[in-house]
């Protein structure tokens, strides 16, 4: 338990460092982005996420002897998995191809709606206007952030934190609840509506992970969801000819 506690303290320190000086300081960041530093900021975000979320997760899992958890669900999660399967039934309900197809379809529809509503601010959950590509040249950064977020955030919020909290408390549900809460809190720059929406997404990702027993499936879903908001939807809407807030991302 002592090792798990020290590891959790280290993980939370990485979380604090990631949030400090990030999107949470909205006005300074907005001035920086508008001043021409968007590419630099996007690159910095990717590096921070890879080092502080993915890197920290891999390192702490290895040091605590749980490195195999990346490819095989830890046995300590089985009680929570059993509870989820009791309510949803067959885990094959979460067919990756069907879910991803649905997400892509939603992104296409959203992009078409944004294009039709050009000139008017579209309805969305949370304010993510600073993240959305403003011209086609930034689409590659939207793709990079989507892939990095899908891998690093799932490693950290769906595996590392829940595992460490479970090892300390003996309660996997508490572990996953903490993971979802931290995941939502990391998106507070989106406002309270965005935090609530992100919390729901985090909960759904947790259910998918527990239902399938495969972390990579949650990673792929996370990537697809972000790619919809940061690449597909703004591309269809017409990047550069619409408001930067014309896409949605969790």
QUIHU-V266508 format. One line per field, one symbol per residue. ss: DSSP state (a for helix, b for strand, c for the rest). phi: phi as a letter, one per 30 degrees, with the letter a starting at -180 (. if undefined). psi: psi as a letter, one per 40 degrees, with the letter a starting at -180 (. if undefined). A space follows every 10 residues. Layout:
BEGIN
ss: ???
phi: ???
psi: ???
END
This chain:
BEGIN
ss: caaaaaaaaa aaaaaaaaac cccccaaaaa aaaaaaaaaa aaaaaaaaaa aaaaaaaaaa aaacccaaaa ccccaaaaaa aaaaaaaacc aaaccaaaaa aaaaaaaaaa aaaaaacccc cccccccccc cccccaaaaa aaaaaaaaaa aaaaaaaaaa aaaaaaaaac caaaaaaaaa aaaaaccaaa aaaaaaaaaa aaaaaaaaaa aaccaaaaaa aaaaaaaaaa aaaaaaaccc cccccccccc
phi: .ddddddddd dddddddddd icddcddedd dddddjcddd dedddddddd ddcddddddd dddcicdddd cbeddddeed dddddddcid ddecdedddd ddddeddddd dddddddejc dddacjcbdd ddecaddcdd dddddddddd ddddeddcbe deddddddci bdddeddddd ddddddcddd iddddddddd dddddddddd dcibdddddd ddeddddedc bddddddjej cbddcdbbbc
psi: dddddddddd dddddddddh eaedgddddd ddddeefddd dddddddddd ddcddddddd dddeefdeed ehhideeddd dddddddebh eedghddddd dddddddddd ddddddehei hihihihfde dhheiddedd dddddddddd dddddddecd ddddddddde hddddddddd dddddefeee iddddddddd dddddddddd ddehdddddd ddddddddde cddddddghe eiieefihi.
END
